[in-house]
Amino acid sequence: MSNVENVENKSGTLMGKVVSDNRQQTLKVKVSWSRRHERYGKVIKKDTTFHVHDPESVGKVGDLVEIKQVRPISKTKTWQLVQVIEKAE
């Protein structure tokens, strides 16, 4: 049997910007994405906001962060902070 459990799944991670850090151990992260419409070719830009678990409270507003999907932590939190990629000034 191979050791598949130790391989990290990078496809389950997203990068986004912290828009709120008012609650304890919770961040609100906005992930922006775009795609081209299949028929008309117009670029569609959308934003999705995720509630992210931050146990050490290291994320601040404006930080660029990497998040991953985990088991449900609360009613709205199913994402967890992996790392802070870039600090806000």
N, C-alpha and C positions, 0 to 999 in steps of 0.2 A: 504494500500500500504506500502511495507516495505521500509526501509531507505537504499537502495542499493547504493546510490550516495556517501556515506561517506566511503565505504569500499575501501581500496587501493588495486589495482591489482598488486600483486608482480610478476605475470608471465610476465608483460610487462617491467621488469627491467633486466639490464645486468650489469656485472662487467667487467672492463677493465683497461688498463694502458694508461696514457696520454703520447703520443709520440710527440706532438707539441702544443705550446701555443703562437705562434707568432702573431696571429690575435686578435683583440679586441673582447671580449665576445664570443670567439669560441675556442674550444679545438678539437684536433684530438685524438680520443681514439681508441686503438687497442684491440679488443676482440678476444681471442683465444678460439677455441673449437675443440673437437675431437669426433669422433664416429667410430664405427666398421663397416666395409663393410659387407653388407648383405650376399653376396655369398662367398667371399674369406676370411673374418675374419680379414683382415689387418686393423690396426688403421689408420684412416685418420685424420691428423691434419691440420687445416686451421686457418687463421687470417682474420678478417674483420675489416675495419677501418671505423669509424663513425665520422661525424662532429657534435659536441655537443655544444649546447647553454649554456654559462656560464655567466649569467648576472653580477655577482659580481666579476668575474675574480679571483676565489679562487684556481682553479686547476693549478698545475705546472707540468712540465715534470717529469715523473717517479712516479707520484701519482697513487694509486689504487683508482678508483672512481666507483660509482654506477650511471647508467644513465637510463632514462625511455623514452619511445617513446611518442611524443606529436604531435599536429597538425603541419603542415609544417611552419617553421619560415622563411626560405628562400629556394632557389632552392635546396641546398644540406643539410640543417639542419632540421631534423625531430626528433632529440633527445635532451634531456635536462639533465643537471647535477642534481642529487638528493642529493648526499653527497660525501665528500672525506672520504674514508674508512681508508686509510693509507697514510701518507705523505712520500715523498721521502727524503732521507737523503742528 
